[in-house]
Amino acid sequence: MSLLLVAGVVAAGAVAGGLGSLLGIGGGVFLVPFLNAGLGMDFEIARAVSLMTVIATSSAVSAGAAGRNTINLRLGMVLEIASAAGGLAAGITVERMSKGPLYLTFALVTALIAVLMVTRLEKRNVLSADVDTGLLGGRFYEAESDREVAYRVKRLPLGLAASAIAGAVSGTLGIGGGIIKVPILNAWCGVPLRPAAATSALMIGVTAAASVPLFYARGQVDPPTAAAAVLGVLAGSRAGLWFGGRARAKWLKALMALVLAAVSLMYFKKALW
């Protein structure tokens, strides 16, 4: 790799890490298109490298968010059972899929989630801190209202189904699966955006770890590119954590919708042409 290429991959990793820590989506929605469409890297290699950075993002964000009480460990571990199973199944079967359906799947998923996030810009799921949160709910300090708030988890079967699909999407496309988990948890399962993103950030690393060994065994992980991307991710994740603690949830949702819409357009074009 040339020095210029290394610098470009590090910078892309930083952007991916920043997006991942802000939104709990792993950053693969940016890194996979950059490596594949921008640098011309084979999709399978780009996917495997992205999953390596998803693990790095998950580790950095989980460590940074641990003291903020936004990670819901109980909910995350319950959902991760379905998510890891979906990721492992996708890692085994993805070799049978051609690139066209992969690109189209990527485009459709990101477009649908972008629309969903736009519809949720003004909606919040917070309750008074003294309510009963149930077995899987939680409490956290919300800077926007300057108080501790609570939430209850609703429609757990839907969350489990979405997590299984997210795991399959992660193993197939290398994007971490958070683009499905975070919006579903926020839109239909009663979890506010910040706990949904922080919990997703914890989960995506476990999901990616279920798929990466399969891709590594097939020789699809490029170590120099993965190392450069991970360095960028670690720096970007710290910046994203700092900004995310100060940004309004409404603008974080708008950012997610914008990123997903741009990526969707790019992969619709690749799928059709």
C-alpha positions as CSV (number, residue, x, y, z in Angstrom):
1,M,0.0,0.0,0.0
2,S,1.3,3.5,-0.9
3,L,1.5,6.2,1.8
4,L,-1.3,8.1,0.2
5,L,-3.6,5.0,0.1
6,V,-2.9,4.3,3.8
7,A,-3.7,7.9,4.7
8,G,-7.0,7.6,2.7
9,V,-8.0,4.4,4.5
10,V,-7.1,5.8,7.9
11,A,-9.3,8.9,7.1
12,A,-12.1,6.7,5.9
13,G,-11.8,4.6,9.1
14,A,-12.0,7.8,11.2
15,V,-15.2,8.8,9.5
16,A,-16.6,5.3,9.9
17,G,-15.6,5.3,13.6
18,G,-17.2,8.6,14.1
19,L,-20.5,7.6,12.5
20,G,-20.4,4.3,14.4
21,S,-20.0,5.9,17.8
22,L,-22.6,8.6,17.1
23,L,-25.3,6.2,15.7
24,G,-24.4,2.7,16.9
25,I,-24.3,1.5,13.3
26,G,-20.7,0.3,13.1
27,G,-19.6,2.7,10.3
28,G,-19.7,0.0,7.6
29,V,-22.3,2.0,5.7
30,F,-19.5,4.4,4.9
31,L,-16.4,2.2,4.8
32,V,-17.8,-0.6,2.5
33,P,-18.8,1.9,-0.2
34,F,-15.4,3.8,0.2
35,L,-13.3,0.6,-0.2
36,N,-15.5,-1.0,-2.8
37,A,-16.7,1.9,-5.0
38,G,-14.1,4.5,-4.1
39,L,-10.9,2.4,-4.2
40,G,-12.1,-0.4,-6.4
41,M,-11.5,-3.1,-3.8
42,D,-13.4,-6.4,-4.3
43,F,-16.7,-6.4,-2.4
44,E,-15.8,-9.5,-0.4
45,I,-12.5,-8.0,0.8
46,A,-14.2,-4.6,1.6
47,R,-16.9,-6.5,3.6
48,A,-14.4,-8.5,5.6
49,V,-12.2,-5.4,6.4
50,S,-15.3,-3.5,7.4
51,L,-16.3,-6.2,9.9
52,M,-12.8,-6.0,11.4
53,T,-13.4,-2.3,12.0
54,V,-16.9,-3.0,13.4
55,I,-15.2,-5.0,16.2
56,A,-12.9,-2.1,16.9
57,T,-15.7,0.4,16.9
58,S,-17.7,-1.7,19.3
59,S,-14.8,-2.0,21.7
60,A,-14.1,1.7,21.7
61,V,-17.7,2.9,22.0
62,S,-18.6,0.3,24.7
63,A,-15.6,1.4,26.8
64,G,-16.4,5.1,26.3
65,A,-20.1,4.7,27.1
66,A,-19.7,2.4,30.1
67,G,-19.8,5.3,32.6
68,R,-22.9,7.0,31.1
69,N,-25.4,4.3,31.9
70,T,-26.7,4.2,28.4
71,I,-25.7,0.6,27.6
72,N,-28.5,-1.8,28.5
73,L,-26.6,-5.1,29.1
74,R,-29.6,-7.2,29.8
75,L,-31.4,-6.2,26.6
76,G,-28.2,-6.4,24.6
77,M,-27.4,-9.9,25.6
78,V,-31.0,-11.1,25.0
79,L,-31.0,-9.7,21.5
80,E,-27.5,-10.8,20.7
81,I,-28.5,-14.5,20.8
82,A,-30.6,-13.9,17.7
83,S,-28.1,-11.5,16.1
84,A,-25.1,-13.8,16.4
85,A,-27.1,-16.7,15.0
86,G,-28.1,-14.5,12.0
87,G,-24.5,-13.4,11.5
88,L,-23.2,-17.0,11.6
89,A,-25.8,-18.2,9.2
90,A,-25.0,-15.4,6.7
91,G,-21.3,-16.0,7.0
92,I,-21.8,-19.6,5.9
93,T,-24.3,-19.0,3.1
94,V,-23.1,-15.7,1.6
95,E,-20.7,-17.3,-0.8
96,R,-23.6,-18.6,-2.8
97,M,-24.9,-15.1,-3.5
98,S,-23.9,-13.0,-6.6
99,K,-22.8,-9.4,-6.3
100,G,-26.0,-8.0,-7.9
101,P,-28.4,-9.1,-5.2
102,L,-25.9,-8.1,-2.5
103,Y,-25.8,-4.5,-3.9
104,L,-29.5,-4.3,-4.3
105,T,-30.1,-5.7,-0.8
106,F,-27.7,-3.1,0.6
107,A,-29.5,-0.3,-1.3
108,L,-33.0,-1.4,-0.2
109,V,-32.1,-1.8,3.4
110,T,-30.5,1.6,3.7
111,A,-33.3,3.4,1.9
112,L,-36.0,1.9,4.1
113,I,-34.2,2.7,7.3
114,A,-33.5,6.3,6.1
115,V,-37.3,6.8,5.6
116,L,-38.0,5.3,9.0
117,M,-35.6,7.7,10.7
118,V,-37.1,10.7,9.0
119,T,-40.5,9.8,10.4
120,R,-39.0,9.6,13.9
121,L,-37.2,13.0,14.1
122,E,-39.6,14.5,16.7
123,K,-40.5,11.4,18.6
124,R,-39.0,10.4,22.0
125,N,-39.4,7.3,24.2
126,V,-38.4,8.7,27.6
127,L,-40.6,8.4,30.7
128,S,-40.4,9.7,34.2
129,A,-37.4,8.3,36.1
130,D,-39.6,6.9,38.9
131,V,-41.7,4.5,36.7
132,D,-41.2,0.7,36.7
133,T,-38.9,-0.1,33.8
134,G,-39.7,-3.8,33.8
135,L,-37.1,-6.6,33.3
136,L,-35.3,-5.1,30.2
137,G,-35.9,-1.4,30.6
138,G,-33.5,1.1,32.0
139,R,-32.6,4.6,33.2
140,F,-30.0,7.2,32.1
141,Y,-29.2,10.8,32.4
142,E,-30.5,12.8,29.4
143,A,-28.6,16.0,28.7
144,E,-31.4,17.5,26.6
145,S,-33.9,17.5,29.5
146,D,-31.1,17.8,32.2
147,R,-32.6,15.0,34.2
148,E,-32.6,11.2,34.7
149,V,-35.2,9.5,32.5
150,A,-36.5,5.9,32.1
151,Y,-37.8,3.7,29.3
152,R,-39.6,0.4,29.0
153,V,-38.9,-2.2,26.3
154,K,-41.9,-3.1,24.2
155,R,-42.5,-5.7,21.5
156,L,-39.5,-7.9,22.4
157,P,-40.3,-10.6,19.7
158,L,-40.0,-7.8,17.1
159,G,-36.7,-6.8,18.5
160,L,-35.5,-10.4,18.4
161,A,-36.6,-10.8,14.8
162,A,-34.9,-7.5,13.8
163,S,-31.7,-8.6,15.5
164,A,-31.6,-11.9,13.6
165,I,-32.1,-10.0,10.4
166,A,-29.5,-7.5,11.4
167,G,-27.0,-10.3,12.1
168,A,-27.6,-11.7,8.7
169,V,-27.2,-8.2,7.1
170,S,-24.0,-7.8,9.0
171,G,-22.5,-11.1,7.8
172,T,-23.7,-10.5,4.3
173,L,-22.8,-6.8,3.7
174,G,-20.2,-6.1,6.4
175,I,-22.0,-3.1,7.8
176,G,-22.4,-4.1,11.5
177,G,-26.2,-4.6,11.5
178,G,-26.8,-1.5,13.6
179,I,-28.6,0.2,10.8
180,I,-31.5,-2.2,11.5
181,K,-31.2,-2.6,15.2
182,V,-31.0,1.1,16.2
183,P,-34.1,2.3,14.2
184,I,-36.2,-0.7,15.2
185,L,-35.4,-0.4,18.9
186,N,-36.1,3.3,18.7
187,A,-39.2,3.3,16.5
188,W,-41.1,0.2,17.8
189,C,-39.5,-1.2,20.9
190,G,-39.6,1.9,23.1
191,V,-35.9,2.5,23.5
192,P,-34.6,6.1,23.2
193,L,-31.9,6.8,20.6
194,R,-28.9,7.1,22.8
195,P,-29.4,3.8,24.7
196,A,-30.4,2.1,21.5
197,A,-27.1,3.3,19.8
198,A,-24.9,2.4,22.8
199,T,-26.5,-1.0,23.2
200,S,-26.2,-1.6,19.5
201,A,-22.5,-0.6,19.6
202,L,-21.9,-3.3,22.1
203,M,-23.8,-5.9,20.2
204,I,-22.4,-5.3,16.7
205,G,-18.9,-6.3,17.9
206,V,-20.2,-9.7,19.0
207,T,-22.1,-10.2,15.8
208,A,-19.1,-9.3,13.7
209,A,-16.9,-11.7,15.7
210,A,-19.3,-14.5,14.6
211,S,-18.6,-13.8,10.9
212,V,-15.0,-12.6,10.7
213,P,-13.3,-16.0,11.4
214,L,-15.1,-17.5,8.4
215,F,-14.0,-14.7,6.1
216,Y,-10.4,-14.8,7.5
217,A,-10.3,-18.5,6.8
218,R,-11.3,-17.8,3.2
219,G,-8.4,-15.3,2.8
220,Q,-10.8,-12.3,2.4
221,V,-9.3,-10.2,5.2
222,D,-6.6,-7.9,3.9
223,P,-4.4,-7.3,7.0
224,P,-2.7,-4.0,5.9
225,T,-6.0,-2.4,4.9
226,A,-7.7,-3.7,8.0
227,A,-4.9,-2.3,10.3
228,A,-5.0,1.1,8.6
229,A,-8.8,1.3,8.9
230,V,-8.8,0.2,12.6
231,L,-6.4,3.0,13.5
232,G,-8.7,5.5,11.9
233,V,-11.7,3.9,13.6
234,L,-10.2,4.2,17.1
235,A,-9.5,8.0,16.6
236,G,-12.9,8.6,15.0
237,S,-14.8,6.8,17.7
238,R,-13.4,9.0,20.4
239,A,-14.4,12.1,18.4
240,G,-17.9,10.7,17.8
241,L,-18.4,10.0,21.5
242,W,-17.5,13.5,22.4
243,F,-19.8,15.0,19.8
244,G,-22.6,12.5,20.5
245,G,-22.8,13.5,24.1
246,R,-23.6,17.1,23.1
247,A,-25.7,16.8,20.0
248,R,-29.5,16.7,20.1
249,A,-31.1,13.3,19.4
250,K,-33.1,14.9,16.5
251,W,-30.0,15.9,14.6
252,L,-28.4,12.5,15.2
253,K,-31.5,10.9,13.6
254,A,-31.3,13.3,10.7
255,L,-27.6,12.5,10.2
256,M,-28.4,8.8,10.1
257,A,-31.1,9.3,7.5
258,L,-28.8,11.4,5.4
259,V,-25.9,8.9,5.4
260,L,-28.2,6.0,4.7
261,A,-29.9,7.8,1.8
262,A,-26.5,8.7,0.2
263,V,-25.3,5.1,0.5
264,S,-28.5,3.7,-0.8
265,L,-28.3,5.8,-4.0
266,M,-24.8,4.7,-4.6
267,Y,-25.6,1.0,-4.4
268,F,-28.8,1.3,-6.4
269,K,-26.6,2.6,-9.2
270,K,-24.1,-0.3,-8.8
271,A,-26.9,-2.8,-8.7
272,L,-28.7,-1.5,-11.8
273,W,-25.6,-0.7,-13.9
